[in-house]
Amino acid sequence: MRIEIVIGAAKVKGITNPETREIWINHHNPAQWKDHLEHWLNGKQSRGHFHAMDWKDVPALIIELREKPNCSAKALMLTILCATRTNETLNARRTEFDLDNATWTIPAERMKAGVEHRVPLSDAAVQLLRALPTIDENPYVFPGMKRGKPLSDMSMLEMLRGMREGFTVHGSRSSFQDWAEDTTMHPDVITDMALAHTIKEQSQAGLSEQVKQRRSSFRRLNNGYRTKGESASIALHGSRKADRFATFRKRLV
């Protein structure tokens, strides 16, 4: 709509100018919505998908990222561990983290759905965050080169491209979702909640108390693994299904 207005204003100005009238007189606004773009941009078009890595290959990537000292690698690692979006990680402020209680609370104004999102942090995520250096005049967890600014939007993507060609950062969320579909029997709504997808009210109302508690128990379950070299042994807690859901993040470390 804004582009349509800008071009429309330019056309009016151009038509009233004798020197440019011939150029604009038969001009059609390519951004016109009514009887034009409304038939194309109606939400029914097929959408492209972010190229995702096979979830079985993600642990190897995490091992490589752990060896890299730069901030971009740490940001990418946290993004994968928490299944967050790029902007959610890059714009994270230190005040959002309660490391003593292993919780990351992302305020509503930073979330795509406009709803506050709480991320249970695994031991690996807490360890990563505690080891990060801080800059007094920069509130961001992953500070950029410019004073008071976070890392650039392309920082994690460039890091990933240098390690695994053809994949996207956002694709790590798809890897998480694929893992949940392939290896667990949890309802889709649980995965959607972990990924901060919009949940329909009727779905939320239908959740049992047990399902609600599983989401809040991710933090505890994620802490049930022990790392030894490139393999992880999982210490089981709670119900078998809930433990399996936590396995993906455990395997990453």
N, C-alpha and C positions, 0 to 999 in steps of 0.2 A: 504494500500500500504506500509506503513512504517513497519508494522509487517511482511509483506511478505518479505521485504528486509532484515530485521534483521534475520529472520529464514533462509532465503536463504544464507546469509553470514555465519551463524553458520554451515550450511550443508557443504559449501565449505571448511570451516576450519576443520570440522570433518572428511570429506572424505580424506583430505591430511594428516591426522594423522593416522598412522598405528594402534594405540591403539583403535581408535574410528571408523575406516573405516567401520567395519561390522554393526555398529549401524545406520550409516547414508546412506549407499550405496543404500538402497531401500526405503529411507524415502520420504514421500510425504508431501509437504509444505501445511499445512491446511489453510494457509492464501493466497494461490495462487488465484489471481483474474481471469486471463484468463482461460476460459473453466472450471471454478469452481465457485468461489463466485459470479462472474458476473451474473450467472443464478439464484442466490438466493437473492442477495442484489441489485435488480434492481428497487427498489422503488414501486413495485407492491404488496408487501406483506401487509397483514393486520396489522394495527398498534394498539397497546393497548391504552386505553384511561385512563386518570387520573380520579379516582373516585371522583365525584363531589357531594357536598351537595345540597339538594333541595334548590332552592333560597328562598323559604318561610321560611326556618330554619336559614338562614344566620343572620338576625337581632338579634336573640337570642344569637348567638355566639359573635357578636360584643358587646353586652351588657356585657357579661362575660369578654371579653378581656379588656374592658374599666376599669374594676375593678382590673386588674392585673398590678402591678407596674414595672415588669421586661421588659427589652428591647426587648426580643423575642416577647412578646405579642404586644408591640407597633408596631414592624415591621410587624407582621402578620396583625394587624388591618389596617395599611396603605396599605398593599398589597391588601387587600380585597376592601378597599374604592376606590383605584385607578385602580383595575383590572390589576395590573402589574405582571410581572414574578418575581420569587424568586430572581434571580441575579440582576435584575433591582433595587429591593428594598434594598437588602443587600449591594450592592456596591454604593448606592446613596451617593453623597457628598453634604455637606451643600451649596456649591457654585452653585449647580444645581437648588436651590429653590429660587423663588422670592415670598416670603410670602405676601408682600404688594400687589402684583398683583395676588396672589393665583395661581401661575403657577409653575409647575415642568418641566424643560426642560432636558430630558435625551439625552446626546450626541450620535451621530451616532455610535461611536466606542463601545458603551455599548449596542446597540440594536441588536437583532437577525437579523433583515433585513438590518442593516447597515445604517439606516435612522434616523435622529433626530426625537424624539417623544416628543410632548408637552402634558402634563397632566393637565387639569383644576382641581384645588383643591377645594373641598367643604369646608365649614366652619369647619366641624369636623376634616378634614385632617389638615387644617391650625392650628387649636387649638392643635391638637396632636403634630405637629411639633414644635410649639412655646414652648411647655411644656417640650420638651426633653432636657436633660442636654447635655452640650458640653465638649469635652476634647480638650484642646489647641493643643496637639501634634497629635491628631487623626482627619483627615478630614472627616471621615465617619459619616453619620447621626446616624447609629446604630453601635457604636464601639464594637469590640470584646474584649476578654480577653488579646490578644496579642497586644503589643504596635504598634500603627499605622495600625492595621488591623480591618476589619469589623467583624460582627458576622459570625459564621460558617454557612456553607451551610445547616446544619441539624437543626439549632436553631429553625426556625419557624415550621418545620415539627414535631419536638419533642414536641413543645408547642401544636400544633394541635392534635397530637396523644393522649396527656394527657387529652384533652378536648372532642374530638370526634374521636372515634376509626374508622379506615377504610377509612378516607378521606385524600386527599393530598392538599398541598398548591396551587399547580397549578390548582387544581379542582375548585378553587374559580373563576377563569376566565371562566370556563365552566358554573358555576352557573350564572354569569353575562350574558353570551350568551343565556342561557336557558330562563332567565327572559326576555331578549329582544325579543326572538322568541315567548314567550308565551303571552306577554302583550302589545306589541307594533306593529305598522304597518310599522315601518321603514325598508328600504331596508337593506339587509345584509351588504352592503358596509359600512354603518354607524357603525354597531357593529364592523366590522373588523378594521375600523379606530380607534375606541376607544380602541381596544385590540392590536393595533400596528401590525396587520397582514399585509402581503404584498398585496398591491392592484394592480391589473392589470391596465396598462396604459389606456386601452380602458374604463375601469370602471371609472377611475378618470376623463377622458375627458368627460364622460357622466353625471357627477354630475352637478346639477343645482346650482346656486349661493345660493339658499335658503338652500340646503342640506349642503353646505360648511359652511354656517353661523351657522347651528345647532351645528356642532361639536365645533366651537369656543365658542358657548354660553353655553356649559356644566357647566362651572364655575358659570355663573350667575344663571342658573337654579338650580344647586345643593345648592345654598345658599337660596333657597326659602322655606325651611322646618323649622319647630320649633319642638324641642323635648320636650315631656312631659311624664316622666316615660319611659315605654317601647313602647309607641306609638308615631308616628310622624304625625303632621298635615302639609299638603303640601300647601304652598302659590303658586298659579298658576301664571306663567309668560309666555308670548309669545304664540305660537300656542299650541293647545291641544296635538298634537302629540309630539312635542318637550318636553313638560312638562312630559308626560308619560315616555319618555325615561330616564329622570332624576330621576324618582321615585325610582329606585333600590338603587342607592347610598344614596338617602335621607332616605330610610327606614332603612338603616344600622345604622343610628345614631339617 
